[in-house]
Amino acid sequence: MQDGDHPQGEFDGSGNASWGEADWAGYLHRNDLEVGRFLSYYNEVKPFPDRLDASARRMGWESADWAPGEGDDTAEDEDDADLPYCIHQHPVYVVARALGIQLIGAWRTICRANPAEIGGELGADLMLAFWDAQHQVVMAINATDTGDLPLALVHMKRALTSINHAIGLQAGLPSAARLNSAEATQDLEATLFDLREICLRVMADCRWDGTKG
């Protein structure tokens, strides 16, 4: 490789050269606690139609925190001045992880209670849809942080495809399973629609920011 082949400019990544493995392990542990905190708030206000916004307010997020590239900038907080910024801190990342945990928990409850009614193929298909939806959302958040809003839109559209597929699979659950696990089934459906709402909000913000640019 010639000298001219090297990227120009200074590295603008999220890494911290002074951090070791233990530092990053602690960082991710704190992020896990944030995900758990959101999930706790979400379950407390689950009966209310504005549960997403109510949970966000309890987390201390402003409406702008949901916008593309507008994650929680801990660099401005004196207490967190030494923390690098990563997408793990983005509110949408925290919510996507939390709702993913909620989906898996509800689905496991349904499967355990209805082993005869739910076959392995349905179980695997729904779990794959959950995984892909969360993966696409994370990739979209990464794209917003790098300023590539069209790419973020494509990833969010893929996330919506997986979410809609999961909603269709959930709607086709055997009646016996739905009756036997009514609360978990309702929780599964509501959480899927909340994840879908998050995707639609981010897509709308991406399009709005794109028109301003």
C-alpha positions as a Python dict, from the first residue, in 0.01 Angstrom:
ca = {
    (1, 'M'): (0, 0, 0),
    (2, 'Q'): (135, 342, -96),
    (3, 'D'): (126, 639, 139),
    (4, 'G'): (-146, 792, -71),
    (5, 'D'): (-367, 490, -14),
    (6, 'H'): (-407, 566, 357),
    (7, 'P'): (-724, 748, 467),
    (8, 'Q'): (-672, 1118, 513),
    (9, 'G'): (-763, 1306, 830),
    (10, 'E'): (-772, 1202, 1191),
    (11, 'F'): (-959, 896, 1313),
    (12, 'D'): (-1303, 995, 1437),
    (13, 'G'): (-1414, 665, 1588),
    (14, 'S'): (-1573, 599, 1924),
    (15, 'G'): (-1279, 409, 2070),
    (16, 'N'): (-1073, 524, 2364),
    (17, 'A'): (-706, 431, 2334),
    (18, 'S'): (-662, 433, 2712),
    (19, 'W'): (-937, 179, 2770),
    (20, 'G'): (-870, -190, 2814),
    (21, 'E'): (-1095, -495, 2807),
    (22, 'A'): (-1211, -443, 3166),
    (23, 'D'): (-1311, -83, 3091),
    (24, 'W'): (-1523, -187, 2794),
    (25, 'A'): (-1676, -475, 2990),
    (26, 'G'): (-1782, -229, 3258),
    (27, 'Y'): (-1917, 9, 2993),
    (28, 'L'): (-2135, -264, 2841),
    (29, 'H'): (-2251, -373, 3186),
    (30, 'R'): (-2371, -20, 3257),
    (31, 'N'): (-2548, -20, 2924),
    (32, 'D'): (-2721, -347, 3019),
    (33, 'L'): (-2843, -173, 3334),
    (34, 'E'): (-2983, 112, 3125),
    (35, 'V'): (-3170, -136, 2906),
    (36, 'G'): (-3307, -300, 3220),
    (37, 'R'): (-3410, 37, 3360),
    (38, 'F'): (-3605, 123, 3046),
    (39, 'L'): (-3771, -220, 3048),
    (40, 'S'): (-3873, -174, 3410),
    (41, 'Y'): (-4037, 161, 3332),
    (42, 'Y'): (-4199, 17, 3020),
    (43, 'N'): (-4362, -265, 3214),
    (44, 'E'): (-4484, -25, 3483),
    (45, 'V'): (-4673, 186, 3227),
    (46, 'K'): (-4758, -99, 2989),
    (47, 'P'): (-5138, -53, 3020),
    (48, 'F'): (-5118, 306, 2890),
    (49, 'P'): (-5128, 396, 2520),
    (50, 'D'): (-4835, 643, 2553),
    (51, 'R'): (-4610, 387, 2725),
    (52, 'L'): (-4315, 453, 2492),
    (53, 'D'): (-4311, 826, 2557),
    (54, 'A'): (-4386, 781, 2927),
    (55, 'S'): (-4091, 542, 2961),
    (56, 'A'): (-3867, 781, 2765),
    (57, 'R'): (-3959, 1069, 2997),
    (58, 'R'): (-3869, 857, 3300),
    (59, 'M'): (-3532, 785, 3138),
    (60, 'G'): (-3477, 1161, 3111),
    (61, 'W'): (-3480, 1168, 2732),
    (62, 'E'): (-3596, 1470, 2538),
    (63, 'S'): (-3792, 1439, 2216),
    (64, 'A'): (-3479, 1533, 2018),
    (65, 'D'): (-3298, 1229, 2160),
    (66, 'W'): (-3506, 1007, 1931),
    (67, 'A'): (-3394, 1189, 1618),
    (68, 'P'): (-3125, 1050, 1381),
    (69, 'G'): (-2775, 1112, 1510),
    (70, 'E'): (-2904, 1283, 1822),
    (71, 'G'): (-2818, 1023, 2083),
    (72, 'D'): (-2737, 1105, 2443),
    (73, 'D'): (-2413, 1299, 2419),
    (74, 'T'): (-2242, 1201, 2740),
    (75, 'A'): (-1938, 1408, 2643),
    (76, 'E'): (-2137, 1713, 2758),
    (77, 'D'): (-2196, 1561, 3100),
    (78, 'E'): (-1913, 1637, 3339),
    (79, 'D'): (-1972, 1310, 3524),
    (80, 'D'): (-1927, 1114, 3201),
    (81, 'A'): (-1667, 1334, 3035),
    (82, 'D'): (-1423, 1045, 2989),
    (83, 'L'): (-1678, 808, 2834),
    (84, 'P'): (-1656, 755, 2457),
    (85, 'Y'): (-1974, 785, 2255),
    (86, 'C'): (-2104, 458, 2109),
    (87, 'I'): (-2440, 370, 1958),
    (88, 'H'): (-2508, 173, 2278),
    (89, 'Q'): (-2601, 506, 2435),
    (90, 'H'): (-2851, 599, 2164),
    (91, 'P'): (-3208, 589, 2303),
    (92, 'V'): (-3335, 389, 2005),
    (93, 'Y'): (-3065, 127, 2065),
    (94, 'V'): (-3165, 99, 2431),
    (95, 'V'): (-3534, 69, 2339),
    (96, 'A'): (-3473, -185, 2062),
    (97, 'R'): (-3276, -409, 2299),
    (98, 'A'): (-3535, -372, 2573),
    (99, 'L'): (-3827, -453, 2345),
    (100, 'G'): (-3633, -747, 2202),
    (101, 'I'): (-3595, -888, 2552),
    (102, 'Q'): (-3966, -833, 2610),
    (103, 'L'): (-4059, -1015, 2290),
    (104, 'I'): (-3841, -1316, 2366),
    (105, 'G'): (-3974, -1338, 2721),
    (106, 'A'): (-4337, -1331, 2610),
    (107, 'W'): (-4276, -1583, 2334),
    (108, 'R'): (-4093, -1824, 2566),
    (109, 'T'): (-4386, -1805, 2807),
    (110, 'I'): (-4628, -1896, 2528),
    (111, 'C'): (-4410, -2182, 2403),
    (112, 'R'): (-4366, -2331, 2750),
    (113, 'A'): (-4740, -2326, 2816),
    (114, 'N'): (-4836, -2470, 2477),
    (115, 'P'): (-4576, -2729, 2368),
    (116, 'A'): (-4830, -2936, 2175),
    (117, 'E'): (-4989, -2644, 1988),
    (118, 'I'): (-4669, -2464, 1883),
    (119, 'G'): (-4433, -2655, 1658),
    (120, 'G'): (-4062, -2605, 1622),
    (121, 'E'): (-4093, -2434, 1284),
    (122, 'L'): (-4323, -2161, 1413),
    (123, 'G'): (-4103, -2111, 1716),
    (124, 'A'): (-3790, -2077, 1504),
    (125, 'D'): (-3957, -1849, 1247),
    (126, 'L'): (-4075, -1602, 1510),
    (127, 'M'): (-3740, -1594, 1689),
    (128, 'L'): (-3564, -1532, 1357),
    (129, 'A'): (-3804, -1245, 1282),
    (130, 'F'): (-3731, -1093, 1626),
    (131, 'W'): (-3357, -1123, 1571),
    (132, 'D'): (-3360, -972, 1223),
    (133, 'A'): (-3581, -681, 1328),
    (134, 'Q'): (-3345, -591, 1611),
    (135, 'H'): (-3039, -635, 1390),
    (136, 'Q'): (-3180, -405, 1122),
    (137, 'V'): (-3269, -139, 1381),
    (138, 'V'): (-2914, -145, 1521),
    (139, 'M'): (-2770, -113, 1170),
    (140, 'A'): (-3005, 179, 1104),
    (141, 'I'): (-2888, 357, 1421),
    (142, 'N'): (-2528, 310, 1311),
    (143, 'A'): (-2615, 460, 972),
    (144, 'T'): (-2776, 766, 1133),
    (145, 'D'): (-2464, 822, 1342),
    (146, 'T'): (-2249, 828, 1029),
    (147, 'G'): (-2497, 1062, 861),
    (148, 'D'): (-2612, 815, 595),
    (149, 'L'): (-2987, 866, 630),
    (150, 'P'): (-3085, 685, 307),
    (151, 'L'): (-2906, 373, 434),
    (152, 'A'): (-3082, 411, 769),
    (153, 'L'): (-3416, 422, 587),
    (154, 'V'): (-3337, 100, 399),
    (155, 'H'): (-3243, -79, 722),
    (156, 'M'): (-3559, 44, 894),
    (157, 'K'): (-3770, -77, 602),
    (158, 'R'): (-3609, -418, 641),
    (159, 'A'): (-3684, -406, 1013),
    (160, 'L'): (-4048, -329, 935),
    (161, 'T'): (-4061, -626, 699),
    (162, 'S'): (-3946, -859, 977),
    (163, 'I'): (-4180, -700, 1231),
    (164, 'N'): (-4478, -731, 998),
    (165, 'H'): (-4382, -1093, 931),
    (166, 'A'): (-4373, -1157, 1307),
    (167, 'I'): (-4713, -988, 1350),
    (168, 'G'): (-4854, -1217, 1081),
    (169, 'L'): (-4707, -1526, 1246),
    (170, 'Q'): (-4837, -1417, 1585),
    (171, 'A'): (-5184, -1359, 1442),
    (172, 'G'): (-5182, -1719, 1317),
    (173, 'L'): (-5124, -1874, 1659),
    (174, 'P'): (-5363, -2163, 1733),
    (175, 'S'): (-5674, -2049, 1919),
    (176, 'A'): (-5601, -2288, 2204),
    (177, 'A'): (-5259, -2133, 2259),
    (178, 'R'): (-5398, -1779, 2247),
    (179, 'L'): (-5662, -1864, 2507),
    (180, 'N'): (-5421, -2054, 2728),
    (181, 'S'): (-5164, -1770, 2724),
    (182, 'A'): (-5384, -1465, 2675),
    (183, 'E'): (-5171, -1221, 2876),
    (184, 'A'): (-4843, -1324, 2712),
    (185, 'T'): (-5004, -1316, 2368),
    (186, 'Q'): (-5136, -964, 2424),
    (187, 'D'): (-4794, -858, 2553),
    (188, 'L'): (-4626, -1004, 2245),
    (189, 'E'): (-4861, -824, 2009),
    (190, 'A'): (-4837, -488, 2189),
    (191, 'T'): (-4457, -503, 2199),
    (192, 'L'): (-4435, -582, 1828),
    (193, 'F'): (-4650, -280, 1748),
    (194, 'D'): (-4437, -62, 1978),
    (195, 'L'): (-4120, -172, 1799),
    (196, 'R'): (-4295, -97, 1472),
    (197, 'E'): (-4383, 250, 1603),
    (198, 'I'): (-4018, 316, 1686),
    (199, 'C'): (-3917, 225, 1331),
    (200, 'L'): (-4182, 454, 1181),
    (201, 'R'): (-4071, 743, 1402),
    (202, 'V'): (-3707, 708, 1306),
    (203, 'M'): (-3799, 680, 938),
    (204, 'A'): (-4006, 998, 960),
    (205, 'D'): (-3715, 1179, 1130),
    (206, 'C'): (-3471, 1054, 866),
    (207, 'R'): (-3692, 1184, 587),
    (208, 'W'): (-3738, 1517, 766),
    (209, 'D'): (-3365, 1561, 821),
    (210, 'G'): (-3302, 1457, 460),
    (211, 'T'): (-3527, 1731, 326),
    (212, 'K'): (-3356, 1991, 547),
    (213, 'G'): (-3015, 1879, 412),
}
